[in-house]
Amino acid sequence: MLVAIGAGIAVLSGIGAGVGIGIATSKATEAIARQPEAESKISKALLLGCALAEATAIYGFVIGLLIIIMLG
């Protein structure tokens, strides 16, 4: 029982990543609308940030799986 709760809490990191990526995409879209000539620089920074945020969600998912496999 407690193993499942711990795994669920570990996977909750995906919520933060989803919210962070959504906010970053929103701000990048606004920035591109204001300065279209800076689109390539903004897109590069956005992709890097989204990749790092998504990596934290994947780490949380992997930790959740490890908790279930090792302790379950």
Residue frames as a rotation matrix with the C-alpha (Angstrom) as fourth column:
MET 1
0.569 0.822 0.000 0.00
0.822 -0.569 0.000 0.00
0.000 0.000 -1.000 0.00
LEU 2
0.616 -0.382 -0.689 2.66
0.062 -0.848 0.526 2.52
-0.785 -0.367 -0.499 1.00
VAL 3
-0.478 -0.787 0.390 4.79
0.451 0.160 0.878 1.49
-0.754 0.595 0.279 -1.96
ALA 4
-0.096 0.535 0.839 2.01
0.985 -0.072 0.159 2.50
0.146 0.842 -0.520 -4.35
ILE 5
0.864 0.396 -0.311 1.57
0.460 -0.871 0.170 5.84
-0.203 -0.290 -0.935 -2.60
GLY 6
0.168 -0.900 -0.403 5.32
0.070 -0.397 0.915 6.52
-0.983 -0.182 -0.004 -2.82
ALA 7
-0.574 -0.348 0.742 5.36
0.711 0.238 0.662 5.62
-0.406 0.907 0.111 -6.51
GLY 8
0.366 0.799 0.478 2.39
0.915 -0.402 -0.027 7.91
0.170 0.447 -0.878 -7.14
ILE 9
0.786 -0.145 -0.601 4.12
0.177 -0.879 0.443 10.79
-0.592 -0.455 -0.665 -5.40
ALA 10
-0.282 -0.958 0.056 7.27
0.271 -0.023 0.962 10.22
-0.920 0.286 0.266 -7.48
VAL 11
-0.421 0.174 0.890 5.25
0.905 0.139 0.401 10.38
-0.054 0.975 -0.217 -10.69
LEU 12
0.607 0.708 -0.360 3.66
0.707 -0.688 -0.162 13.70
-0.363 -0.156 -0.919 -9.64
SER 13
-0.266 -0.773 -0.576 6.78
0.223 -0.630 0.744 15.44
-0.938 0.069 0.340 -10.93
GLY 14
-0.620 0.100 0.778 5.12
0.784 0.129 0.608 15.17
-0.039 0.987 -0.159 -14.35
ILE 15
0.521 0.852 -0.057 2.54
0.852 -0.523 -0.027 17.77
-0.053 -0.035 -0.998 -13.31
GLY 16
0.430 -0.439 -0.789 5.21
0.145 -0.829 0.540 20.37
-0.891 -0.347 -0.292 -12.61
ALA 17
-0.664 -0.708 0.239 6.93
0.307 0.032 0.951 19.63
-0.681 0.705 0.197 -15.89
GLY 18
-0.242 0.665 0.707 3.68
0.966 0.096 0.240 19.97
0.091 0.741 -0.665 -17.82
VAL 19
0.756 0.516 -0.403 2.84
0.584 -0.809 0.060 23.30
-0.295 -0.280 -0.913 -16.22
GLY 20
0.104 -0.821 -0.561 6.38
0.070 -0.556 0.828 24.58
-0.992 -0.125 0.000 -16.72
ILE 21
-0.726 -0.349 0.593 6.45
0.563 0.193 0.803 23.62
-0.395 0.917 0.057 -20.40
GLY 22
0.179 0.886 0.427 3.05
0.978 -0.209 0.025 25.23
0.111 0.413 -0.904 -20.93
ILE 23
0.745 0.044 -0.666 4.14
0.297 -0.915 0.272 28.52
-0.598 -0.400 -0.695 -19.37
ALA 24
-0.287 -0.941 -0.177 7.43
0.111 -0.216 0.970 28.49
-0.951 0.259 0.166 -21.29
THR 25
-0.540 0.154 0.828 5.64
0.832 0.244 0.498 27.87
-0.125 0.958 -0.259 -24.58
SER 26
0.579 0.815 -0.024 3.20
0.812 -0.579 -0.065 30.69
-0.067 0.018 -0.998 -23.84
LYS 27
0.546 -0.435 -0.716 5.98
0.042 -0.839 0.542 33.17
-0.837 -0.326 -0.440 -23.10
ALA 28
-0.565 -0.776 0.280 8.01
0.307 0.118 0.945 32.07
-0.766 0.619 0.172 -26.13
THR 29
-0.130 0.611 0.781 4.99
0.991 0.049 0.127 32.57
0.040 0.790 -0.611 -28.38
GLU 30
0.830 0.413 -0.376 4.50
0.468 -0.881 0.065 36.06
-0.304 -0.230 -0.924 -26.96
ALA 31
0.121 -0.880 -0.460 8.20
-0.006 -0.464 0.886 36.86
-0.993 -0.104 -0.061 -27.45
ILE 32
-0.640 -0.326 0.696 8.14
0.634 0.287 0.718 35.68
-0.434 0.901 0.023 -31.07
ALA 33
0.340 0.837 0.428 5.01
0.938 -0.333 -0.093 37.76
0.065 0.433 -0.899 -31.71
ARG 34
0.819 -0.054 -0.572 6.80
0.158 -0.936 0.315 40.85
-0.552 -0.349 -0.758 -30.40
GLN 35
0.113 -0.859 -0.500 10.13
-0.788 -0.384 0.482 40.22
-0.606 0.339 -0.719 -32.14
PRO 36
0.930 0.340 0.141 9.75
-0.189 0.769 -0.610 37.89
-0.316 0.541 0.779 -35.13
GLU 37
0.553 -0.780 -0.293 13.39
-0.528 -0.056 -0.847 38.39
0.644 0.624 -0.443 -36.14
ALA 38
-0.364 -0.696 0.619 14.54
-0.924 0.186 -0.334 36.71
0.117 -0.694 -0.711 -32.91
GLU 39
0.640 0.767 -0.049 12.54
-0.757 0.640 0.131 33.54
0.132 -0.047 0.990 -33.56
SER 40
0.420 -0.506 -0.753 15.53
-0.052 0.815 -0.577 31.23
0.906 0.282 0.316 -33.99
LYS 41
-0.668 -0.694 0.268 17.18
-0.272 -0.108 -0.956 32.30
0.692 -0.712 -0.116 -30.71
ILE 42
-0.223 0.680 0.699 13.90
-0.973 -0.116 -0.198 32.05
-0.054 -0.724 0.687 -28.82
SER 43
0.700 0.535 -0.473 13.11
-0.604 0.797 0.005 28.63
0.380 0.282 0.881 -30.29
LYS 44
-0.051 -0.807 -0.588 16.53
-0.030 0.590 -0.807 27.26
0.998 -0.024 -0.055 -29.34
ALA 45
-0.808 -0.236 0.539 16.15
-0.494 -0.227 -0.839 28.42
0.320 -0.945 0.067 -25.74
LEU 46
0.125 0.947 0.296 12.59
-0.991 0.130 0.002 27.08
-0.036 -0.294 0.955 -25.61
LEU 47
0.607 0.095 -0.789 13.58
-0.356 0.920 -0.162 23.63
0.711 0.379 0.592 -26.86
LEU 48
-0.473 -0.844 -0.255 16.45
-0.030 0.305 -0.952 23.40
0.881 -0.442 -0.170 -24.40
GLY 49
-0.692 0.263 0.673 14.23
-0.720 -0.325 -0.613 24.42
0.057 -0.908 0.414 -21.50
CYS 50
0.414 0.906 -0.091 11.46
-0.903 0.421 0.079 22.04
0.110 0.049 0.993 -22.51
ALA 51
0.278 -0.390 -0.878 13.92
-0.155 0.884 -0.442 19.16
0.948 0.259 0.185 -22.81
LEU 52
-0.789 -0.608 0.086 15.26
-0.149 0.053 -0.987 19.80
0.596 -0.792 -0.133 -19.32
ALA 53
-0.385 0.732 0.562 11.76
-0.913 -0.212 -0.349 20.09
-0.136 -0.648 0.750 -17.86
GLU 54
0.582 0.616 -0.530 10.65
-0.710 0.703 0.037 16.90
0.396 0.355 0.847 -19.57
ALA 55
-0.230 -0.749 -0.622 13.74
-0.141 0.658 -0.740 15.11
0.963 -0.082 -0.257 -18.27
THR 56
-0.820 -0.038 0.572 12.62
-0.567 -0.087 -0.819 15.77
0.081 -0.995 0.050 -14.69
ALA 57
0.234 0.964 0.127 9.24
-0.956 0.252 -0.151 14.21
-0.177 -0.086 0.980 -15.46
ILE 58
0.481 -0.128 -0.868 10.92
-0.401 0.848 -0.347 11.15
0.780 0.514 0.356 -16.97
TYR 59
-0.660 -0.751 -0.028 13.18
-0.266 0.269 -0.926 10.83
0.703 -0.603 -0.377 -13.92
GLY 60
-0.474 0.570 0.671 10.12
-0.848 -0.091 -0.522 10.90
-0.236 -0.816 0.527 -11.67
PHE 61
0.578 0.710 -0.403 8.45
-0.802 0.585 -0.121 8.21
0.150 0.393 0.907 -13.77
VAL 62
0.087 -0.649 -0.755 11.55
-0.226 0.726 -0.650 6.01
0.970 0.227 -0.084 -13.66
ILE 63
-0.827 -0.355 0.436 11.84
-0.469 0.007 -0.883 6.43
0.310 -0.935 -0.172 -9.88
GLY 64
0.011 0.922 0.388 8.17
-0.965 0.112 -0.239 5.46
-0.263 -0.372 0.890 -9.55
LEU 65
0.640 0.184 -0.746 8.76
-0.523 0.816 -0.246 2.33
0.564 0.548 0.618 -11.60
LEU 66
-0.367 -0.867 -0.338 11.86
-0.200 0.428 -0.881 1.44
0.908 -0.256 -0.331 -9.59
ILE 67
-0.618 0.208 0.758 9.94
-0.785 -0.116 -0.608 1.83
-0.038 -0.971 0.235 -6.35
ILE 68
0.473 0.880 0.047 7.22
-0.868 0.475 -0.147 -0.54
-0.152 0.028 0.988 -7.56
ILE 69
0.547 -0.296 -0.783 9.64
-0.331 0.783 -0.527 -3.10
0.769 0.548 0.330 -9.00
MET 70
-0.471 -0.875 -0.113 12.13
-0.198 0.230 -0.953 -3.14
0.860 -0.426 -0.281 -6.13
LEU 71
-0.894 0.085 0.439 9.79
-0.446 -0.087 -0.891 -2.78
-0.038 -0.993 0.116 -3.17
GLY 72
0.031 0.996 -0.078 6.50
-0.998 0.027 -0.048 -4.06
-0.046 0.079 0.996 -4.56
